[in-house]
Amino acid sequence: MSTTAKQRVTLFIDPPIAKQARAQAIVEEVSFTSLVEKALIKYLPKRTVINKTKIRIMKNKRR
């Protein structure tokens, strides 16, 4: 994990999942933030590519 500046994020997580994650962070002796960040790094692909969709606008032709 990097030591660069962090971005604040608000998440809505089911309470039992959040409770288990907090408990796991204590077991691993890491912060809740660090645990969630580590989980996301493991889950996400190394690279994400988002392709722009070509939008074609059809002009109405009057007859």
Order of alpha helices (4+ residues) and beta strands (2+ residues): alpha-alpha
